Amino acid sequence: MEHLSFLGKMSSELPALEREFEIVNKLFTIARSYNVQVTDEELALYQTLGPDFITLKVHVVGWLCMCLTQQGMLKSRLKLLLCI
C-alpha cells in the first residue's frame, strides 16, 4: 500500500515538476540568448535534466499503470471467487 501511496503522490506532483522543468528550460534559453556565462557543471546538470525528467515520468506513469492493472485484476479475481 505504501508503494501505491508514493506513486499516487508522485503522479499528482508531476504537473508541478513539469512546470518547474519548463521554467529551467526557459531560463537556460534566456541565458544563451544573452551570452550569460554558465559553468561547465551547470551546463552538464542542465543537459542531463531533460533525459532524467523524461525517464522519471515514464517510470512513474508505467508503475502507476501496472499497479492499477494489478489492482483491477485482483478485484476481478475476488469478484469471481465471491460468485463461486
C-alpha positions as a Python dict, from the first residue, in 0.01 Angstrom:
ca = {
    (1, 'M'): (0, 0, 0),
    (2, 'E'): (285, 237, 79),
    (3, 'H'): (410, 187, -277),
    (4, 'L'): (72, 290, -422),
    (5, 'S'): (60, 591, -193),
    (6, 'F'): (404, 701, -313),
    (7, 'L'): (309, 655, -678),
    (8, 'G'): (-15, 844, -627),
    (9, 'K'): (171, 1134, -468),
    (10, 'M'): (433, 1135, -744),
    (11, 'S'): (172, 1132, -1019),
    (12, 'S'): (-13, 1422, -857),
    (13, 'E'): (312, 1620, -831),
    (14, 'L'): (420, 1558, -1191),
    (15, 'P'): (237, 1865, -1331),
    (16, 'A'): (421, 2094, -1085),
    (17, 'L'): (752, 1928, -1173),
    (18, 'E'): (677, 1978, -1542),
    (19, 'R'): (616, 2350, -1486),
    (20, 'E'): (946, 2380, -1298),
    (21, 'F'): (1123, 2186, -1574),
    (22, 'E'): (984, 2431, -1832),
    (23, 'I'): (1099, 2727, -1621),
    (24, 'V'): (1454, 2588, -1610),
    (25, 'N'): (1445, 2537, -1987),
    (26, 'K'): (1329, 2895, -2042),
    (27, 'L'): (1597, 3033, -1809),
    (28, 'F'): (1872, 2849, -1995),
    (29, 'T'): (1730, 2972, -2327),
    (30, 'I'): (1739, 3330, -2198),
    (31, 'A'): (2090, 3282, -2060),
    (32, 'R'): (2210, 3156, -2400),
    (33, 'S'): (2046, 3441, -2590),
    (34, 'Y'): (2218, 3699, -2367),
    (35, 'N'): (2551, 3512, -2362),
    (36, 'V'): (2540, 3464, -1984),
    (37, 'Q'): (2836, 3261, -1858),
    (38, 'V'): (2727, 2920, -1732),
    (39, 'T'): (2974, 2693, -1554),
    (40, 'D'): (3057, 2355, -1704),
    (41, 'E'): (2891, 2186, -1407),
    (42, 'E'): (2568, 2385, -1451),
    (43, 'L'): (2564, 2306, -1821),
    (44, 'A'): (2622, 1935, -1756),
    (45, 'L'): (2342, 1926, -1499),
    (46, 'Y'): (2109, 2106, -1739),
    (47, 'Q'): (2194, 1866, -2022),
    (48, 'T'): (2108, 1564, -1807),
    (49, 'L'): (1792, 1719, -1664),
    (50, 'G'): (1579, 1659, -1974),
    (51, 'P'): (1652, 1289, -2019),
    (52, 'D'): (1635, 1227, -1643),
    (53, 'F'): (1299, 1402, -1614),
    (54, 'I'): (1156, 1207, -1907),
    (55, 'T'): (1281, 882, -1752),
    (56, 'L'): (1118, 974, -1421),
    (57, 'K'): (784, 1046, -1591),
    (58, 'V'): (791, 723, -1790),
    (59, 'H'): (869, 514, -1483),
    (60, 'V'): (613, 678, -1254),
    (61, 'V'): (334, 654, -1511),
    (62, 'G'): (436, 298, -1602),
    (63, 'W'): (448, 183, -1240),
    (64, 'L'): (118, 350, -1165),
    (65, 'C'): (-49, 183, -1464),
    (66, 'M'): (99, -152, -1368),
    (67, 'C'): (-24, -119, -1008),
    (68, 'L'): (-370, -11, -1116),
    (69, 'T'): (-387, -301, -1361),
    (70, 'Q'): (-282, -547, -1093),
    (71, 'Q'): (-530, -393, -850),
    (72, 'G'): (-805, -428, -1112),
    (73, 'M'): (-711, -789, -1176),
    (74, 'L'): (-721, -864, -802),
    (75, 'K'): (-1066, -709, -775),
    (76, 'S'): (-1187, -916, -1071),
    (77, 'R'): (-1050, -1235, -917),
    (78, 'L'): (-1213, -1154, -585),
    (79, 'K'): (-1548, -1094, -758),
    (80, 'L'): (-1514, -1430, -935),
    (81, 'L'): (-1433, -1606, -609),
    (82, 'L'): (-1730, -1445, -439),
    (83, 'C'): (-1959, -1564, -719),
    (84, 'I'): (-1846, -1926, -687),
}
